[in-house]
Structures are given as structure tokens and as C-alpha cells.
Amino acid sequence: MVGYIYSLFCTLSLLSLLSLRNQSGLRIASARVLSLSDDAVEWPQKDNRRFLHAVYRVGDLDRTIKFYTENFGMQLLRKKDFPEMKLTNAVLGYGPEESHFVADITYHYGVDKYDIGTYFNHFGIATQDAYKVAEKIRESGGVITREVGTTGGEQQIYGLVLDPNGYSFELLQRDPTPEPFCQVAYQVTDINLSIKFYEKALGMKKLQSFDSQGLSIAMMGYGENETQTTVIELRYDNNATGYTKGNAYEELAISTEDVFKSAEAVKLVTEELGGQIISAPLPESKVKIVAFVDPDGFKTVLIDNKDFLEELKRKQ
């Protein structure tokens, strides 16, 4: 019955378009475009997505690996040198890439320092004892930029530390969580626009939002509870006069069950809200992706989930 109604709807739509063409030259092919667009608008909310990895550059790979494993408790999942490309890549996290959000870091030969800029704000690590982690970092010569504790009436216990490259990590004291690598935080220039972008282009939900002392924050992610998943923290500072992009942080990767539908959705949203598609999916590619930037220039790559899993098997 549903199929019949849908077929009847398509037939009536086509007849209407034929009539319009006689009056204004409208092409029948626009019926397919309209159908694709309608489906694409809804697709991000229907898709089964998860955070895959954050990609960024480091100036001292071995020191970074040592810092993440000894202080954050991450595991080195894989490491490979690419002499022909003059770089070495390493992946670290709290579990297999098939099921966990991970850090994908790259060292380029001869480059020992990068400009992180001020647009990128911080990563988040959930731990059962933020005080203990911060003290261990202090004892190893690490930098604490905010002592662990609470602020004002806040209940959340947290602190801020720097890794060997200058990336800021927020230590969040929480009960055990399936995703300890739990936050990627961006500074944005219009928080309401950014919330709409991540809702419509990426199918995320606003899991929490609040305002405090001129700072507006929105937690965007999948699922219902921000303490059980990874989130993008969007931050708007009323007192900021401007941000710098830097060249250290690269991109965020997220899985999708249909990269072509996802690409169509992103196209529609960037036309409406800003941003730009950088790379469209190619049917012949082993790993099909759509890469794009949001209105503030932050890059996201949506990766076909089946292709991603097959690629992991090849790498292993």
C-alpha cells in the first residue's frame, strides 16, 4: 500500500512537471533532483554515524606517543613510516578503531613545530581521577594550564593540560565511559549558525548548551548522553576579537552508511548556511568520502563505513 501511494505520488508529480514544462520549459529531470533533495534533507538524521578519528600534526612523534600512553592511558594501535611521503603516522586510542574514536597523528620529516592557532580550542579526555592524571603530568614535566577543580557553582571537576606539541587537553572527571577520548572543541563566530550546520549537515543533536560569563557553549553529538559518547564542543566567546586558523589541526572523520546521500545533504546545507565541499565521493574509489568545511573553515570527512572497515583490514 505504501509503495502504491509513493508510486502514485511520483506519477502525479511527473504529470505536474510535464504541464509546467509546456508553460515554462522546465525539464522532467528536475523531478529526480527534487526527490533526491527531499531525501537528502532527512538522511543525516536517519544515518547511523559515529566519530572515527581526529587528524592532526605533531612535531615530535615519539614524545607525543609516550605522553599519551603514559599520562592519558591511551594505547598505540598502529604506527607506520612512509619514507616516500616523508612522514610517519600513528594512531592512538582507548580501543579498536572499529569501535572507538582515536587520535590519528602525523609527523612530517624535519618539521618540529606547528601553529595550532586559536580557532581550535581543545581535546577532551574523560578519567575517573582528573587530579591523579594532572599530578602525573606535572611530575613528568608537563604543563598544567588550569588546575583541576570546579568553577563557581559547577559540579563538573576538570582541568586543562598541554601535550608536548601545545595542544590543549581538558581532563574531565567522570564515571567509566565507553569513549574516554570524548571531546573536540572549536571556537566559532556564530554559534547558532554552527549548531544548525552540525544538525543539518551531520545529523548531530544538541546534547547540552549553556552560557557563562560571555561564553556560549553547545555540545553536539550522536546518542542521548554526552558523558557516554564523543562530542564536538562549539564555543562562542563574546569577548573575542578574532581567531587564527593555524596549520596543526587537520580534520575530523565520521562514518556514514551512504556517502552519496551524505554528500547531497552536505551540498544542500552548504548552499544554505555556508561552508564548502572540498572533495566529492567517487564511485570507483576504494574508500569513498565526502570532505567539506563548515562556515568557520573546520574540515570534516564523511567516510563510507564499509569502505572504512575494509581499509582497516588491509592495514592490519
Summary of the structure (lengths in Angstrom):
residues: 316
radius of gyration: 22.1
end to end distance: 47.5
largest distance: 78.5
contacts: 968
relative contact order: 0.15
helix: 34%
strand: 34%
